Structures are given as C-alpha cells and as structure tokens.
C-alpha cells in the first residue's frame, strides 16, 4: 500500500519492499486479501511472498513491522537492525498507548471482516508514513 501511495504522489528515491518472517516463497495472497485490497484501490493479485533476508535488513533504512513478534525476529536475524524496526501502528492517526496496542492484527485465515479491519489500519498508517517520508 505504501508503494502505491508513493507512486501516486510521483515520489522517487524511496524503495519499498515486502517480505515476511515466516513465509513460503512464491505464495500468493488469499482471495479475501485480494478482494479487500481491491476495495482499497490496491491490486495485490500479482503479489507473491518472499522471505525477509539479512541482506534486506542491512540495506534498509527502516523496516515497518506489523507486531512486536516481527520486530523481535528482525533483531534476532540482524542485531544491528534493532533501531530500524518500527511498528506500522505507531503511524496511526489514533495510536495506542502501548506497543501492544499499536500492533496490526494478522487477518490470515479469518473472515473478510478481519481483513477489512486490518486493511483499514494499514491504510491509515501508510497514509501517515507516506507524509512522514515526504
């Protein structure tokens, strides 16, 4: 979603990548994710998963993570990346008070309602993050 927002604003020089901590490379998003993303004007039908690598962490200026578990995992992978990990939820227009409240719930395996809830949070946070990056 961030990549799309930056492209819409014709921003250059910011590289956005998507990678997961526990993913099987090449998997496509579930149909529910494709449907809800489309509702938000985002086409993820051609997306395929790729695992996060140490090289990606080393080359990144910032790594937006959905939850504290993912933040811990990037530190385990590359200790020098500790300061790069940021909870995406911290960019919410109505942030929580604690890190746990800033986590974005993973809707995988749940209903369209859960996907919409998570995409709404992600949309809000990426809008703010986009403004911060500009």
Secondary structure, DSSP 8 states (H G I E B T S, - for coil): -HHHHHHHTT--S------BSS--TT-B--HHHHHHHHHTT---TT-B--B--HHHHHH-S-EEESSHHHHHHHHHH-GGGTTTEEEGGGG-TT--SSGGGG-----TTS-HHHHHHHHHHHHHHHHHHHHHH-
